[in-house]
């Protein structure tokens, strides 16, 4: 039974490493378009001239 445990520990580690490797290599470009559009809106808002009200 002890030999089975010694074989299962590296097996679980290999499976965990494979899952983590797949998760780390996933494609994360899906949200870039909306983030860039939000950044463009932010830049446009910051470049606008003040409306004339002197709020302090």
Residue frames relative to the residue before (quaternion, step in Angstrom):
aa qw qx qy qz dx dy dz
X 1.0000 0.0000 0.0000 0.0000 0.00 0.00 0.00
X 0.6323 0.5337 -0.3346 0.4509 3.57 1.06 -0.72
X 0.6371 0.5197 -0.3396 0.4568 3.59 1.04 -0.70
X 0.6107 0.5413 -0.3447 0.4639 3.58 1.10 -0.64
X 0.6395 0.5165 -0.3230 0.4690 3.57 1.00 -0.78
X 0.6628 0.5017 -0.3043 0.4653 3.59 0.99 -0.80
X 0.6600 0.4706 -0.3115 0.4959 3.59 1.17 -0.43
X 0.6608 0.5219 -0.3115 0.4404 3.60 1.06 -0.67
X 0.6056 0.5816 -0.3621 0.4048 3.59 0.99 -0.72
X 0.7067 0.4136 -0.2916 0.4944 3.68 0.76 -0.83
X 0.5972 0.5614 -0.3663 0.4404 3.59 1.11 -0.60
X 0.6690 0.4791 -0.2972 0.4843 3.58 0.92 -0.88
X 0.6303 0.5233 -0.3346 0.4657 3.58 1.04 -0.72
X 0.6589 0.5015 -0.3110 0.4665 3.61 0.96 -0.80
X 0.6463 0.5000 -0.3193 0.4800 3.58 0.99 -0.79
X 0.6533 0.5063 -0.3111 0.4691 3.59 0.97 -0.83
X 0.6503 0.5052 -0.3183 0.4697 3.59 1.00 -0.78
X 0.6410 0.5174 -0.3256 0.4641 3.60 1.02 -0.74
X 0.6481 0.5009 -0.3168 0.4782 3.59 0.99 -0.81
X 0.6691 0.4882 -0.3056 0.4697 3.59 0.89 -0.88
X 0.6433 0.5258 -0.3244 0.4521 3.60 0.97 -0.80
X 0.6557 0.4982 -0.3082 0.4763 3.56 0.99 -0.77
X 0.6571 0.5003 -0.3076 0.4726 3.56 1.02 -0.79
X 0.6777 0.4969 -0.2973 0.4532 3.60 0.94 -0.84
X 0.7233 0.4312 -0.2443 0.4808 3.60 1.10 -0.63
X 0.3840 0.7468 -0.4796 0.2545 3.61 1.21 0.12
X 0.5327 -0.6209 0.4790 0.3183 3.53 -1.27 0.48
X 0.0732 -0.8313 0.5510 -0.0029 3.57 -0.53 1.18
X 0.4360 0.7250 -0.4453 0.2934 3.60 1.14 0.46
X 0.4650 0.7146 -0.4406 0.2809 3.62 1.19 -0.15
X 0.7438 0.4199 -0.2402 0.4612 3.62 0.95 -0.70
X 0.4577 0.7206 -0.4364 0.2843 3.58 1.23 -0.12
X 0.6423 0.5418 -0.3447 0.4185 3.60 0.94 -0.79
X 0.6877 0.4589 -0.2960 0.4783 3.60 0.84 -0.87
X 0.6349 0.5232 -0.3390 0.4562 3.61 1.03 -0.69
X 0.6576 0.4957 -0.3131 0.4731 3.58 0.99 -0.78
X 0.6294 0.5178 -0.3371 0.4712 3.59 1.03 -0.71
X 0.6478 0.5101 -0.3160 0.4694 3.59 0.99 -0.78
X 0.6472 0.5084 -0.3177 0.4709 3.56 1.02 -0.77
X 0.6309 0.5224 -0.3344 0.4661 3.59 1.03 -0.75
X 0.6442 0.5025 -0.3253 0.4760 3.61 0.99 -0.78
X 0.6268 0.5340 -0.3305 0.4612 3.58 1.03 -0.76
X 0.6654 0.4967 -0.3069 0.4651 3.60 0.90 -0.90
X 0.6416 0.5162 -0.3293 0.4619 3.59 0.97 -0.79
X 0.6583 0.5022 -0.3137 0.4649 3.58 0.97 -0.81
X 0.6817 0.4810 -0.2981 0.4638 3.60 0.97 -0.74
X 0.6760 0.4925 -0.3002 0.4586 3.61 1.12 -0.54
X 0.4991 0.6559 -0.4350 0.3626 3.60 1.22 -0.27
X 0.4683 -0.6509 0.5142 0.3043 3.54 -1.14 0.65
X 0.6030 -0.5659 0.4051 0.3899 3.60 -1.10 0.55
X 0.5274 -0.6668 0.4380 0.2923 3.57 -1.10 0.70
X 0.6353 -0.5467 0.3335 0.4316 3.59 1.20 -0.09
X 0.6060 0.5264 -0.3773 0.4619 3.59 1.13 -0.29
X 0.2819 -0.7683 0.5560 0.1453 3.55 -0.87 0.98
X 0.0414 0.8047 -0.5877 0.0733 3.56 0.36 1.19
X 0.1895 -0.8046 0.5569 0.0807 3.54 -0.80 1.01
